[in-house]
Amino acid sequence: MTIPIDRGTASAPAILEARSWGWRYATRLRWALRDVSLTIEPGERVLLLGASGSGKSTLLQAFGGVLGGADEGEEVGELLVDGMPAADAHGRVGMVLQDPDTQTILARVGDDVAFGCENLGVPREEIWPRVHAALDAVGLEVPLDRSTAALSGGQKQRLALAGVLAMRPGAILLDEPTANLDPGGVGEVRDAVKNVLDATGATLVVIEHRIDVWLPLVDRVIVLGSDADGETTAVLADGTPDAVLGARGDELAAAGVWVPGHPPVFPAPPAAPPGEELLHAEKLVVSRRRGVPVAGPFNLSLRAGEVLGIVGPNGSGKSTLGLTLAGLIPPESGRVTASAALAAGEKTEPGKWSSRALLTRIGAVLQSPEHQLLGRTVREELSIGPRALGLSPEEVAVRVDDLLVRLRLGALAEANPYTLSGGEKRRLTVAAALATRPRVLVLDEPTFGQDAVTWAELVAIIARLRDQGTAIVVISHDEDVLRALHARRVEIA
């Protein structure tokens, strides 16, 4: 859909510059970024790539002026927007963060989209046409008075993008804007961004691991890389898409960059057929708020040693179904029952179990990692579940050390979980769920934010758990995940 924009009302495209710039979080010993020097000219369209944890989100947040001050970390060099410090360039940059929950400010959809325009002093008579146009452009077809808290994760992504598009800034910064969107939504969002860029000439920097959808839109690719010590430093590659991905495709793919023509590595098929039934849903209707059903009725079973893939468009109730199967929210109607083997002396309905009873029986990884982070360090986060089970300090240490290695989090063991990248936070929440060794796992978008290497490693871990008899529910828009795990699909319309 084309957004009707008067070029005269749009901001002039912004110039972004990094001059030997670097950043180190106060809670980390290592630099997140160091010696980054680059200039993004007005109107350029840049795809920013790199392995998980390479500092892409950190650089984007810095340009957006939301990274934090001296109390948050240490900064060297200069980072400029239109020649002024990025933190002072108010209104020149619009940004969609990796976690859209962090950008939802007001209670109603229309007010939330209008918020940025109001702060910029856009005339009142111009604000609401912008709001309507932006919501149409991203395909968020909900009433303006819809509660933002009632939106799904994918709908919140569209909401955050609509708020940025309505502002019409000089630079648009997007951190994985399509990661939690259904396939149709991915194209809608890309097209919405293209329409705004064509109409305004704004500068674009977009981070996305799966890059095929953005390649026709960008004219430059910048890749962040690491030195031999693992410190992210400077720029690994910079040039046109053909020059970077063509000439150095093999090298970049080996480093974890998703390069077209380099398919992900799939694990072996299931070692054995599924075993006994562990969970059963009968006439199940699910809801987030009592009396407001969102999906169902479902009749389904989950067996030991199988993967059940739940798919469907944004807002269809996938995450709600997953939370209900995990015993974290009650059914609207119908039942979820556990087998005697899974219940092991508890009541038959997981929704009536205590938190401690759930720990070794059903583990869950939520769509937003921040919603389940509790520890002050990565190591402490992984220790919470095993300690709650009363394991000895020695056994806790063995489990935690093993997971730190398997999920590539060892170098971050003493870091604050909130300073991790989105991909690292996702691996941490998966690791925390594995720490209590539950018999059933419910994973909501488990591969969000992963590079090609960590994606393959994470999928291999899930496949190994499947082959060891764990029953797994995977909620995902990533078709490669479902194919790689030979998932039995449940599609929600």
QUIFENTA-V909772 format. One record per residue. D_CENTER is the distance of its C-alpha to the mean C-alpha in whole Angstrom. Layout:
d_center=D_CENTER
d_center=D_CENTER
//
This chain:
d_center=26
d_center=27
d_center=27
d_center=30
d_center=30
d_center=33
d_center=33
d_center=35
d_center=33
d_center=30
d_center=29
d_center=30
d_center=28
d_center=27
d_center=27
d_center=25
d_center=27
d_center=26
d_center=29
d_center=29
d_center=26
d_center=24
d_center=22
d_center=22
d_center=21
d_center=24
d_center=22
d_center=22
d_center=25
d_center=24
d_center=23
d_center=19
d_center=21
d_center=24
d_center=27
d_center=25
d_center=27
d_center=26
d_center=27
d_center=25
d_center=28
d_center=28
d_center=27
d_center=25
d_center=22
d_center=20
d_center=17
d_center=16
d_center=15
d_center=15
d_center=15
d_center=12
d_center=13
d_center=15
d_center=15
d_center=13
d_center=11
d_center=15
d_center=17
d_center=15
d_center=15
d_center=19
d_center=20
d_center=18
d_center=21
d_center=18
d_center=18
d_center=21
d_center=25
d_center=27
d_center=26
d_center=23
d_center=24
d_center=26
d_center=26
d_center=28
d_center=29
d_center=29
d_center=26
d_center=27
d_center=26
d_center=30
d_center=32
d_center=31
d_center=28
d_center=25
d_center=25
d_center=28
d_center=27
d_center=26
d_center=25
d_center=25
d_center=21
d_center=19
d_center=15
d_center=12
d_center=9
d_center=6
d_center=6
d_center=9
d_center=11
d_center=12
d_center=14
d_center=15
d_center=19
d_center=22
d_center=22
d_center=23
d_center=21
d_center=24
d_center=24
d_center=21
d_center=21
d_center=24
d_center=24
d_center=23
d_center=26
d_center=28
d_center=27
d_center=28
d_center=32
d_center=31
d_center=34
d_center=34
d_center=35
d_center=33
d_center=30
d_center=30
d_center=30
d_center=27
d_center=25
d_center=26
d_center=26
d_center=22
d_center=21
d_center=23
d_center=22
d_center=18
d_center=20
d_center=19
d_center=22
d_center=23
d_center=26
d_center=25
d_center=26
d_center=23
d_center=22
d_center=18
d_center=18
d_center=19
d_center=16
d_center=13
d_center=9
d_center=10
d_center=13
d_center=12
d_center=10
d_center=13
d_center=15
d_center=14
d_center=14
d_center=18
d_center=19
d_center=18
d_center=20
d_center=23
d_center=24
d_center=24
d_center=24
d_center=25
d_center=22
d_center=19
d_center=16
d_center=12
d_center=9
d_center=7
d_center=9
d_center=9
d_center=6
d_center=7
d_center=10
d_center=13
d_center=15
d_center=18
d_center=15
d_center=14
d_center=18
d_center=18
d_center=16
d_center=17
d_center=20
d_center=20
d_center=19
d_center=22
d_center=24
d_center=24
d_center=24
d_center=27
d_center=29
d_center=28
d_center=28
d_center=25
d_center=23
d_center=20
d_center=17
d_center=14
d_center=11
d_center=10
d_center=11
d_center=12
d_center=15
d_center=18
d_center=17
d_center=17
d_center=20
d_center=23
d_center=22
d_center=22
d_center=25
d_center=24
d_center=21
d_center=21
d_center=20
d_center=19
d_center=21
d_center=22
d_center=26
d_center=28
d_center=27
d_center=23
d_center=23
d_center=21
d_center=24
d_center=25
d_center=24
d_center=24
d_center=24
d_center=25
d_center=27
d_center=27
d_center=24
d_center=27
d_center=28
d_center=25
d_center=24
d_center=27
d_center=29
d_center=27
d_center=25
d_center=26
d_center=25
d_center=22
d_center=21
d_center=22
d_center=20
d_center=17
d_center=17
d_center=16
d_center=19
d_center=21
d_center=24
d_center=22
d_center=21
d_center=19
d_center=21
d_center=21
d_center=23
d_center=26
d_center=27
d_center=27
d_center=30
d_center=32
d_center=32
d_center=30
d_center=32
d_center=33
d_center=31
d_center=29
d_center=28
d_center=29
d_center=28
d_center=31
d_center=31
d_center=28
d_center=27
d_center=24
d_center=23
d_center=21
d_center=24
d_center=28
d_center=30
d_center=27
d_center=26
d_center=23
d_center=23
d_center=26
d_center=29
d_center=27
d_center=30
d_center=28
d_center=28
d_center=26
d_center=28
d_center=28
d_center=27
d_center=25
d_center=21
d_center=21
d_center=18
d_center=17
d_center=17
d_center=17
d_center=16
d_center=14
d_center=16
d_center=18
d_center=18
d_center=16
d_center=14
d_center=17
d_center=19
d_center=17
d_center=18
d_center=21
d_center=22
d_center=21
d_center=23
d_center=21
d_center=22
d_center=26
d_center=27
d_center=28
d_center=31
d_center=31
d_center=31
d_center=28
d_center=31
d_center=30
d_center=33
d_center=36
d_center=34
d_center=31
d_center=32
d_center=35
d_center=37
d_center=34
d_center=35
d_center=34
d_center=31
d_center=28
d_center=27
d_center=30
d_center=29
d_center=29
d_center=26
d_center=28
d_center=29
d_center=25
d_center=24
d_center=26
d_center=26
d_center=22
d_center=19
d_center=16
d_center=12
d_center=11
d_center=8
d_center=7
d_center=8
d_center=10
d_center=12
d_center=14
d_center=15
d_center=18
d_center=20
d_center=21
d_center=20
d_center=18
d_center=22
d_center=22
d_center=19
d_center=20
d_center=24
d_center=23
d_center=23
d_center=26
d_center=28
d_center=28
d_center=29
d_center=32
d_center=32
d_center=34
d_center=33
d_center=33
d_center=31
d_center=28
d_center=29
d_center=29
d_center=26
d_center=24
d_center=25
d_center=24
d_center=21
d_center=20
d_center=22
d_center=20
d_center=17
d_center=18
d_center=17
d_center=21
d_center=21
d_center=19
d_center=21
d_center=22
d_center=20
d_center=18
d_center=15
d_center=14
d_center=15
d_center=12
d_center=10
d_center=6
d_center=7
d_center=10
d_center=9
d_center=8
d_center=11
d_center=13
d_center=12
d_center=13
d_center=16
d_center=17
d_center=17
d_center=19
d_center=22
d_center=24
d_center=24
d_center=24
d_center=25
d_center=23
d_center=19
d_center=16
d_center=13
d_center=10
d_center=8
d_center=9
d_center=8
d_center=5
d_center=5
d_center=9
d_center=12
d_center=15
d_center=17
d_center=14
d_center=13
d_center=17
d_center=17
d_center=15
d_center=16
d_center=20
d_center=19
d_center=18
d_center=21
d_center=23
d_center=23
d_center=24
d_center=27
d_center=28
d_center=28
d_center=25
d_center=24
d_center=20
d_center=18
d_center=15
d_center=13
d_center=11
d_center=12
d_center=12
d_center=16
d_center=16
d_center=15
d_center=17
d_center=20
d_center=20
d_center=20
d_center=23
d_center=21
d_center=24
d_center=22
d_center=22
d_center=21
d_center=21
d_center=23
//
